[in-house]
Amino acid sequence: MVHKGRPAITQGREKREIRVYDFLDLLLIDYETADHSVAADMEACRQVERLLKVSICKNLFLCNRQKTAFYLLMLPGEKPFKTKELSSQIGSSRLSFAEGRDMEKYLDTSPGAASIFGLMNDKYSDVKLLVDEDLLKEAFLGCHPCVNTSTVKIRSTDIFGKFLSAVNHNYTTVRLVGAD
C-alpha cells in the first residue's frame, strides 16, 4: 500500500525510520511511502519500484583501505559497479565496502538499508556523497528511510536541494559505465 507522506501507523517502527519522516515533514518535503518485505537485493526492489512507480537507487557504503575516508555512492539500481572505475575519479585507491559497524556509526543504519537519508545522522560530514550522473536525470528517486522494509518516493530536486542543504552535505557527480 502506498501512503501520501508517512505511513498512517508508525507504532512498532524503528526510531531511525520515524526520524526520517519527521525530518522530511519539518522540511515541508512531499513524499510517498510504501511498506514491503525486506528488500535485501535489487531484485526485491523491482516489486517496490512497480508499486511506487519509481526507480530505486542503489546505495553503496564504501571506504578506503585505511578507513580514513568514507563514501556513500548512489547509482541507478541496474547499473553495475566497478571499484576501479570510481577510484580513479575520486582519487582514492583500494576502495572496498565499509563494515556494518561503520555504517551504523556514521549513518545510523545497517547493511541493506543504506541511503541518502542516513546523511542526516552524519553530523560532522565524515561521509562524502557520490552520485552517478545518470541518477541526476531522474525526476523521482526511491530510497529506504534507514530501514529496508519501507521505501520513500521523493523528488530528486528535493533530495539534492532542500534535504542535502539541511544536512550540510554536498555531492560529487561521478560517471560510472560499469565496463571492465
C-alpha positions as CSV (number, residue, x, y, z in Angstrom):
1,M,0.0,0.0,0.0
2,V,1.3,3.5,-0.9
3,H,0.9,6.3,1.6
4,K,1.0,10.0,0.9
5,G,3.7,11.1,3.3
6,R,4.5,9.0,6.4
7,P,2.7,5.7,6.9
8,A,-0.6,6.0,8.8
9,I,0.6,3.7,11.6
10,T,4.0,4.4,13.0
11,Q,3.8,2.3,16.1
12,G,6.3,-0.6,16.1
13,R,8.6,1.1,13.6
14,E,12.3,1.8,14.3
15,K,13.1,5.2,15.7
16,R,15.6,5.8,12.8
17,E,12.8,5.4,10.3
18,I,10.5,7.8,12.2
19,R,13.3,10.3,12.4
20,V,13.5,10.4,8.6
21,Y,9.7,11.1,8.2
22,D,9.9,13.7,11.0
23,F,12.8,15.4,9.2
24,L,11.1,15.4,5.8
25,D,8.0,16.8,7.3
26,L,10.0,19.5,9.1
27,L,11.5,20.5,5.7
28,L,8.0,20.5,4.1
29,I,9.0,18.0,1.5
30,D,6.3,16.0,-0.2
31,Y,6.9,12.2,-0.4
32,E,5.2,8.9,-0.6
33,T,6.0,5.7,1.3
34,A,5.4,2.0,0.8
35,D,6.0,-0.8,3.2
36,H,7.3,-4.1,1.9
37,S,9.1,-7.2,3.0
38,V,12.9,-6.9,3.4
39,A,14.4,-5.6,0.2
40,A,17.8,-7.3,0.6
41,D,18.7,-7.1,-3.1
42,M,17.8,-5.1,-6.2
43,E,15.5,-7.9,-7.5
44,A,13.3,-7.5,-4.4
45,C,13.4,-3.7,-5.1
46,R,11.8,-4.2,-8.5
47,Q,8.5,-5.1,-6.9
48,V,8.6,-1.9,-4.9
49,E,9.5,0.1,-8.0
50,R,6.4,-1.1,-9.7
51,L,4.3,-0.2,-6.7
52,L,5.7,3.3,-6.3
53,K,6.3,3.9,-10.0
54,V,9.8,5.0,-9.3
55,S,13.4,3.7,-9.8
56,I,15.0,2.6,-6.6
57,C,18.6,3.7,-6.5
58,K,21.5,1.5,-5.3
59,N,23.4,2.9,-2.3
60,L,26.8,1.6,-1.5
61,F,28.7,2.5,1.6
62,L,32.5,2.4,0.8
63,C,35.8,3.3,2.4
64,N,39.4,3.5,1.5
65,R,41.8,0.8,2.7
66,Q,42.9,2.8,5.8
67,K,39.3,3.5,6.8
68,T,40.0,7.2,6.9
69,A,37.6,8.2,4.1
70,F,34.0,7.0,3.8
71,Y,31.7,7.4,0.8
72,L,28.1,6.9,0.1
73,L,27.7,6.1,-3.6
74,M,24.2,6.5,-5.2
75,L,23.7,4.9,-8.7
76,P,20.9,3.5,-10.7
77,G,19.8,0.1,-9.4
78,E,20.5,-1.7,-12.6
79,K,24.0,-0.2,-13.2
80,P,27.0,-2.4,-12.4
81,F,29.6,-1.1,-10.0
82,K,33.4,-1.4,-10.6
83,T,35.6,-0.1,-7.9
84,K,38.5,0.7,-10.3
85,E,36.2,3.0,-12.3
86,L,35.2,5.0,-9.3
87,S,38.7,5.1,-7.6
88,S,40.3,6.9,-10.5
89,Q,37.6,9.6,-10.5
90,I,37.8,10.4,-6.8
91,G,41.5,9.9,-6.3
92,S,41.1,7.1,-3.7
93,S,42.7,3.8,-4.4
94,R,41.7,0.5,-2.8
95,L,38.1,1.2,-2.3
96,S,36.0,-1.5,-0.6
97,F,32.7,-2.0,1.1
98,A,32.7,-0.5,4.6
99,E,31.8,-2.6,7.5
100,G,28.4,-2.7,9.1
101,R,29.6,-1.1,12.3
102,D,30.9,1.9,10.3
103,M,27.6,2.2,8.6
104,E,25.9,2.2,12.0
105,K,28.4,4.7,13.4
106,Y,28.2,7.3,10.6
107,L,24.7,6.7,9.0
108,D,22.7,5.1,11.9
109,T,21.6,2.3,9.5
110,S,22.6,-1.3,8.7
111,P,23.7,-3.2,5.6
112,G,20.9,-3.4,3.1
113,A,19.3,-0.2,4.3
114,A,21.9,2.4,3.3
115,S,20.5,5.5,1.7
116,I,21.0,9.3,1.4
117,F,18.7,9.7,4.4
118,G,21.5,8.3,6.6
119,L,23.4,11.6,6.0
120,M,21.0,13.3,8.4
121,N,22.9,11.3,11.1
122,D,26.4,12.3,9.8
123,K,26.7,15.4,11.9
124,Y,30.4,16.0,11.1
125,S,30.1,15.4,7.4
126,D,32.5,12.4,7.6
127,V,30.8,10.7,4.7
128,K,31.3,12.1,1.2
129,L,28.3,11.7,-1.1
130,L,29.0,10.5,-4.7
131,V,26.2,10.5,-7.2
132,D,26.2,8.8,-10.6
133,E,25.3,11.3,-13.3
134,D,22.5,9.2,-14.7
135,L,20.7,9.3,-11.3
136,L,20.6,13.1,-11.5
137,K,18.4,12.8,-14.7
138,E,15.6,11.1,-12.7
139,A,12.6,13.2,-11.6
140,F,11.9,11.0,-8.6
141,L,14.1,8.6,-6.5
142,G,13.2,5.7,-4.3
143,C,15.3,5.4,-1.2
144,H,15.0,3.5,2.1
145,P,14.3,5.5,5.2
146,C,17.2,4.0,7.1
147,V,15.4,0.6,7.1
148,N,14.9,-1.9,4.3
149,T,11.2,-2.6,4.9
150,S,10.0,0.7,3.6
151,T,10.8,2.9,0.6
152,V,10.3,6.6,0.1
153,K,9.4,8.1,-3.3
154,I,10.7,11.7,-3.4
155,R,11.5,14.3,-6.0
156,S,15.2,14.4,-6.9
157,T,15.2,18.2,-6.7
158,D,14.1,17.9,-3.0
159,I,16.8,15.4,-2.2
160,F,19.6,17.2,-4.0
161,G,18.4,20.6,-2.9
162,K,16.4,21.0,0.4
163,F,17.5,17.8,2.0
164,L,21.2,18.0,1.3
165,S,21.3,21.7,2.3
166,A,19.5,20.9,5.6
167,V,22.0,18.1,6.5
168,N,25.0,20.2,5.4
169,H,26.2,17.9,2.7
170,N,27.3,18.4,-0.9
171,Y,27.7,15.8,-3.6
172,T,30.3,14.9,-6.2
173,T,29.0,13.8,-9.6
174,V,30.7,10.7,-10.9
175,R,30.3,8.9,-14.3
176,L,30.0,5.1,-14.0
177,V,29.6,2.9,-17.0
178,G,30.1,-0.4,-15.4
179,A,32.5,-1.6,-18.1
180,D,35.6,-3.7,-17.5
